[in-house]
Amino acid sequence: LFSICNTTQIYLGAGPCYSFLHIKNKYQYVRRKVTNNDSGAIFKFGAQHTWNRLRFDLYTDYFYQKFGFGCCQRNNVLRSDLNMSGIRIGAGVGFTF
């Protein structure tokens, strides 16, 4: 945490993550069940402000996650990698004990 003033802090974070993917297909031309797992990363940035005993939090997370399926063609269906990366923006309110 980096303090801007007595009541406001900014934070940065990064870390590894692990995800599991399970897809059920209902079409006869592709595989019925596809599973995959892979590692990724998460990057965080946010600010917390404390007012009396209430704590307010604004944050942004970037989640990097790709699943490799390889490039192969079966029954004229082309498979490719899946990119599940994205940004999440949010807010929170808490109470300090």
C-alpha positions, 0 to 999 in steps of 0.5 A: 500500500502506498499512502497518499494521505492519512485516509487514502492508499493505492495498491498494486499487485500481481500473481499467478493463477490456474484455471480449468475449462470444461465445454459441452458441445451439442453439435455432431461435428465437434467433440462432445466434451472438451477440457483444458487447464492452463496457468495465467496471471492477474494484475491488480490496481486499486485505491482504498479510502477510509472514512470513520470505520467505513472503507471504500475500495475502487479497483481494476483487475486484468486477468490474463488467461489463454487455453491452447487447443492447437490448430488442427482441423477435424471434419472441416472444423478448425480448432484454435486457441481460446483467449479468456483474458479481460478487465474487471472494474469494481467497487467495494464497501467494508467496515473496519473492526 
